Amino acid sequence: MLRPMSWSSHVEAVHLEYFAEIEAIADAKAEIFAGLEADGVAILNRDNPQFSRLSAKARLLRRAHLEFRRSAGAEAKLDSVALDLAGSTVAATILGLRSFPPAASRRHQVRHCGSAASLPLG
């Protein structure tokens, strides 16, 4: 069992060599929700086109979920991103609290920081 959280930061076509369609990638990522303990929380990227699919899977398994996104309308919001060759910085507001995760060096790592920043609040 995973305790107490799991996140799916982004579903991308980069895994299509292993799956027939992007929805199958989302379904595979959602399998981790079944391993969450009953009081676990799935952290989901509200900006991802597969959000509704992932959210439905979490609800089907009766797992709570917290949303993060770049714009308003989620429990966790990515406030700013500064991309730089030496490293990038991220600022986020999570459940009303301002957070500054560590620097990241690539755009996809910035997405991971947005979701990882939500982890201590579960």
C-alpha positions in Angstrom: 0.0 0.0 0.0 1.1 3.5 -0.8 1.0 5.9 2.1 -0.4 8.5 2.1 -0.2 10.1 -1.3 0.3 9.5 -5.0 0.4 11.9 -7.8 0.1 12.0 -11.6 1.6 15.2 -12.8 1.2 14.8 -16.5 0.1 12.3 -19.1 2.1 12.8 -22.3 2.4 11.0 -25.6 6.1 10.2 -24.9 5.0 6.7 -23.7 3.1 5.8 -26.9 5.7 3.3 -27.8 4.3 1.2 -25.0 0.6 2.0 -25.3 -1.9 2.2 -28.3 -3.3 5.6 -27.2 -2.9 8.4 -24.7 -6.0 7.2 -22.7 -4.2 3.9 -22.1 -1.3 5.9 -20.6 -3.7 7.7 -18.3 -5.3 4.4 -17.3 -1.9 2.9 -16.5 -0.9 5.9 -14.4 -4.3 5.7 -12.6 -3.5 2.1 -11.5 -1.4 3.5 -8.7 -4.5 4.9 -7.0 -5.6 1.3 -6.1 -2.5 1.0 -4.0 -3.3 4.0 -1.9 -4.4 3.4 1.6 -8.0 4.3 2.3 -7.1 7.7 3.7 -4.6 8.4 0.9 -4.8 11.3 -1.5 -4.2 11.3 -5.2 -2.7 14.6 -6.5 -3.7 15.4 -10.0 -2.8 18.0 -12.6 -6.0 19.9 -13.4 -4.4 21.4 -16.6 -3.7 18.0 -18.2 -6.2 16.9 -20.9 -6.5 13.5 -19.1 -7.5 15.1 -15.8 -11.2 14.0 -16.0 -10.2 10.4 -16.7 -7.7 10.3 -13.8 -10.2 12.1 -11.5 -12.9 9.6 -12.4 -10.6 6.7 -11.6 -9.7 8.1 -8.2 -13.4 8.7 -7.4 -14.3 5.1 -8.6 -11.8 3.8 -6.1 -13.1 6.2 -3.4 -9.8 8.0 -3.1 -9.7 11.7 -2.3 -7.8 13.9 -4.7 -6.2 17.3 -4.6 -5.9 19.3 -7.8 -3.0 21.5 -8.9 -2.8 23.8 -11.9 -1.1 26.9 -13.4 -4.3 29.0 -13.1 -6.9 29.6 -10.4 -9.5 27.0 -9.6 -7.6 24.3 -7.8 -6.4 23.6 -4.3 -2.8 24.0 -5.4 -1.8 26.7 -7.9 1.5 27.2 -9.7 2.2 30.9 -9.2 5.4 31.4 -11.1 8.0 29.6 -13.0 11.4 30.9 -14.0 13.2 28.7 -16.5 16.9 29.1 -16.8 19.8 27.0 -18.3 21.4 26.7 -14.8 18.1 25.7 -13.1 14.5 26.8 -12.7 12.6 28.0 -9.7 8.9 27.6 -8.9 6.5 29.3 -6.5 3.1 27.8 -5.6 0.1 28.5 -3.3 -1.3 25.3 -1.8 -4.5 25.4 0.3 -3.8 29.1 0.8 -0.2 28.7 1.9 2.7 30.0 -0.2 5.4 27.3 -1.0 8.8 27.5 -2.8 9.9 24.1 -3.9 13.5 23.5 -4.8 14.9 24.5 -8.2 14.4 22.2 -11.2 16.3 22.1 -14.4 13.7 21.0 -17.0 10.1 22.0 -17.9 8.7 18.6 -17.0 10.5 18.7 -13.7 8.8 22.0 -12.9 5.5 20.2 -13.4 6.7 17.6 -10.9 7.6 20.3 -8.4 4.1 21.7 -8.7 2.6 18.3 -7.6 5.4 17.5 -5.2 4.9 20.8 -3.4 1.4 19.6 -2.5 2.7 16.5 -0.7 3.4 17.8 2.8 -0.2 19.0 3.2 -1.9 15.6 3.0 
